[in-house]
């Protein structure tokens, strides 16, 4: 996203190395809350309520909600400190509201310049410097592709206290740039820092945009995920990138701008550490819509790969479901597609060997309803509690007043008014 809070999911080391839940070594956040809900010895446990509660209580959702605080300040809604000027709303100069995966600047000759940036937490950089360097480049490239763009160049800001960590960070960044065919053209360096830190920015260009603000009621919801990978250790990160052929990675990422330029896709986001449902929720909030999805239609790894069985009972099965729903895949996108175009979009991904499933429909309203077999539950109602477009982040389990999301309709209309035809 173009406006990420200080603890935004992508900027948090725990997006690839979550801290264990107390008493459960190697567990991922929210595992304890995800145990099936017992309803009686003669009836199967209800799977959805505790699963959705664990997602709402998880770190991924919490950190995405922090974005609202920064967006509020940047859009000029926060009370100015004494002597400070009023901040001009960012969309006044970009014609695209905050909430998308990149900042968007219209180019005089047509098209759009894109700018994405990600910062990583020091503990992740210190513990996995090579993978931190690689990931910092990769997630930015995904953001550019998510908006229908092609990357142009990479820059970094690097702080380190020792040569070994510095060398590994640089090796990781260079490896990602080589894999994806994007030059690393410069940056900022401080090798006398007290700790290791890393931020990376990517410049790109889009001829036609894919936007978080363009989904419409009636759109089919498609989820595309590259399943030709493996788990990155115990973390909720699906790695289909580091060992993949470079030519394939580049062709796969180029598919998104191709879909935009041919008019097949104009609404979507890349899947972040809020997971596939959290990412969908951001898309819906920006577009001013609701949705209903079928959980067991999601593309996922096989059971042998550690993937979920959507209907199996038991704590271990529930933990696998939660892990996949919390996962940040190296290649993963949620797209809202006009019904007549959905089959064509799915076929394009299939030609690349990428799983793409129709999981549901965008609807009028404010609820994200999730179905699993005979069960159905509401993950979130944006009328009761905003997610990233409202005021300061509050507990997802205690809905705030509808005023928190009162700004969303105006932002949506502003975006659609300036969106490409």
N, C-alpha and C positions, 0 to 999 in steps of 0.2 A: 504494500500500500504506500501511497505517496506520503502519508502523514502517520507516522508511527510514534506511539508514546514511548517514554523512556524504558518501559518494560514490555514493549510490544512483543508479541510472540516470536516473530522472526529475529528480534534482536536479543533474545534471551538464550543463554547457553543451554538452558533446559529444553529448548526445542529439539535438541538432538541428544541430550544427556540428562534426562529428568532425575531429580533426586528420588531415592527410594522412599516409599511410604514407610513410616516408622514400623519396625517389626517385620517388614517384608523385604528382604534384600533383593535388589534388582527389579522390584515392582515399579510400575509407572503410576503417576499421580491419579488418584481417584479410584484405585483398585478396590479399596475396602468398601467404598460406597456402592460398588457395582454388583454386589452379591444379589442373586435373584430374590424376589419378594415372595415369601412363603404364604400361600393362601389356604392351606389345609392339606392333610396327609393324602387325601384322595384326589387332589387336583394338582396339575403341574404349576410350578412357580411362575409368576408373571415376570417376564424378562424386561419389558420396556421401561416401566417406571424407575427402577433403580439404575438402569443403564443411562437413561436420559438425565437423571439426577446427578450421576457421576460426571457426565459431560459438563453440565452447568456448573458444577463445583470445581472442575478441573482447572489447572493452571492455564491451559490454552485459552479457554473462554475468559478467564480473569484478566489475562494480559491484553487480549484484544479490547476489552472494555476500557482499558487505560487510554486507548487512542482517543476516546471522546474528550478527555481533559485537554489534550493538546489541540484537537480540532476546534474546540470551543474557543481557545485563546487565539488561534490563527484566524478564525473567521470573525474575530472582533466581538464575540459575545461576552467574553470574560471582563469583569470590571477592571479598568486600567488602574495601575498603581499610581500614586500621586506623582504628577509630573510626566507621566508616560502618555504619548499620543495614542489615539484610537487606531487599532490595527485595521488596515484595509482587508476586506474579505479576499481570500486567495483566488476564488473563482472569478473575481472581477477582472483579473488579468489573464487567466488561463481559459475561461469559459467552461471549465470542467471542475465540479466541486471536489473537495477532498473526500476521500473514501475509496478511490480507485487504487490500483496496484502501483501506478507511477504518477508522478507529476506530469502534466501535459501542457505543452506550449505550442500554440498554432504557429506554423511557419509561413512567412510571407508568400512564398510561391506555391503553397498548398501542402497538405500533409501535416504531421504533428511530430514535434520533438518530444521524446520521452526521457525522463530521468528517474531512476530507481536508486535507492540507497538502503543499506542494511548495516547494522552494527552488532557485534557479537560481545557477549559478556566475558569478562576476563577469565573466569574459571574454566570455561570451555576452551578458550584460546590456549590457556596454559596447559591443560590436560591433553588436548588433542589438536596441537597447532597445525598439523598438515591438513586434517579434515576440516578444521575451522577455516583455513585459507581457501580450500576447495569449495566449501559450502557457501562462503560469503560471496563468491563469484556466481555460483550456480543459482542461488535463490534470486539474485538480481536479474539474471537472464530469464528466469521463469516469469518474473514480474513483467518484464518487457514483452515477452511472448504473450502473456495473458491479456495484454492490451492491443494485440495485433501488430506488435512491433518487431523489428529486427535490431539486434544489438550493434552498436558502432564501436565502442571503446570502453575500457575499464580503468578506473583509478582507485587508489586505496589510501587509507590513513593508518599507519602502523606504529605502534608503540611496543617496545620490548626492553627487557632488562638483561637478556643474555643472547649470545650469538646463536646457540642451538635452536632456541624457540624461534628466533627471527628467520633462520634458514628454513625451518619447516613450514612456517607460514608462507614464505615466499614460494617454496616448492609447491605447496598446495594451490596457491593462486595461479601459478604458472601452469600447473597440470590442468586445472579447470579451463583456463584460457585456451590451452592447446586442444583440449577435448572439444570445446565448443567453437573454436576458430575465431576468437575475439581477442584483439590486442590489448595488453596491459600497457598503458601509455604514460603513466606517471602517478604521482601521489605525494604523500607527506610521510616523513620518517623521523622517529625519535627512538634512538637505541639506548637512551639513558633513563628510561622510565622506571618507576618502581614496580610496575606489573605489565603483563602482556595484554594489549587491547588491539582490536582490529575493526575497521569499518571499510566498506567497499561500495562504490557507486558505479552504475552503468548508464551510459548514454545510448539512446536508441532512436529509431524513427519508425513511424507508422503512417501508411497512406490512408487507411481506414481504421477506425478504432473498434476494439472490443471493450465495452464499458460495464462497470458495475451498476450503472444507472439506466440500462436499456432493456431489462427484462419486462415482459408484458404478461398479463393473465392469458392463459391458454398456451403459453410456450411449454415445450417439452424440456424437462431437465435431464441433460446428459452428463454423465461423469466419465471422463477419460483418464485412465491410469496405466502407466507402463508397469506391468507385473513381472517383467523379465529381470528381477533383481532379488534382493534378500534383505533381511532385517540388519540394521546397523547395530550389532550388539544387542543389548537389552532395551535400547531406546525405541520410542515409537517413531522411527524413521525408516522408510522403505527406500533402499539405495539401489536404483537401477541405472546409475550414472557412472560411477568411478571405473567399473570394469567393462563398460559397454564400448563398442567401436565408435570412434569419433565421428565418422561419416554418418552413422545412424543417428547419433545424438543430435547432430546439426540438422539433419533432414527432419527428424521428429519435431524439433522446436520450430522449424520453419513452417510446419503445417499450420500453426495458429495464424500467422499473418496471411497465409494463403486462404484460409477459411474466411478471414475478414475481407480480403480484397475481392473475393468472388461473391461476396454478399451472403454467404451461408450462415455466418455467425456475427452478431454484433453485441452480445451480452454474455458476460462470464467473468470468472476469477480463477486464479490458480489456488490450489489447496495449500493452506498454510498450517501452522501447528494448532490452529483451532479445529483442525480436522475437517472432513468433508462436510459435516452438518454445520459446523461453525462458519465455514467459508460460505456455504449456501445462505446462512442467516444474514451474513454481511451483504451478499448480493441482493437478497430480498429487501433488506432495510433500505439500501441505496435506491432501489427501484420502486419502493412503496408498494410492495406486493406481499402475498403470503404464498404458501405452497403445501402440497401433500406429497410425501415420498414413501416408497416401499423399500424398507431397509434391506431385505434379502435380494434386491436386484443390484445392489452395489457390486462393482468389480472388486475382487479381493483375491489374495493368494490362496492356494490350495491348503487343505489341512496339513499336508506333508510339509509345506513351506511355513507353517505356523499361522495360517490364516484362520478366520472364524468359521464356525458352523452356526448359522443364524438361529437355529431352532433347538440345539442341544441344551439339555438342562445341566446344571452344576456350576460351581464357582469357577472352575478352570475355564469352562466354555464361555462364561460371562466375561472373564478377564480377557480372553482372546477377542471377543467382540469389542470391548472397550478399547483395547490396544489399537485395533484397526480403525475404529471411529476417531481415535485421537491422533492418527498417524499423519505425518508430513511426508508425502511421497516426493521423490526427486522429480518425477513428471506426473502431475495430477491437475486436472482442471474441471471446474463445474461450469457448464454452459447452458444458457437458456436459449432455445432454438425454436423458430416457428415450426409448427407441426409438419407442414409440407416439406420442410428441409431436413428434418431430423434423420431420416434414413440415409440421405446422402452424406451428412456429416459423419454418421456412424461408419459408413463404408470407407470414408477417407481415413479414419483412424485405423480401421481394420486392415487396410492396405499397408499400413506401417507396422502392423503387428501389435497395436496398442488396443487394449480392451476399452470399449466404450459402450456403456449401458444406459438405457432410458429408465430412470428411477422414479419419475413422477411428473407433476405438472405445476406450473406457476398458477396461482389463483388470486382472485381479488381478495383483499382482506389483510390481516396483520399476523396470522398464526402460521407457524411452521409445524404441521402435524406429521407425525411419523407413524407408519404402520409396520407391524411385524406379524405375519400370519393373521390371526383373528384379533390381535391386540392393536390398539391405536391410542396414541397419547400426544399431547402438545409439548414439543420441546421448548418453544418460546412464543410469547405473544407480544409483538412489538408495540401494541397499543397500551400494554400494561407496563412495559419496561423496555427502554431503548437499549441498543447493543453498542454501536460505535458512533452513531450520529447524535446522541443526546447529550445530557449534561454529565457531571462527574459519575464515574463508575460506582454502581451500587450492587448489593448482593442480588444475584440472579434468583435467589429463592424468596426474596421479599420484593415483589413488584413495586415500582415507584409509580407516580401519577403519570398519566398520558402526556403531560406537558413536557416530559423529558424527550419525547420524540416529535414534538410539535414542529420542529424545523425541517423534518425529513421531507414532507410534501413539497415545500418550496424548493429545496435542493434538487429534488427529482425533476420538477418542472423546468428548473433552470438548466439542468443537464440535457433533458430531452429537447429543449428549445434550440440548443446549440449543437446537438448531435447530428452526425451525418445522416443523410437520407437512406 
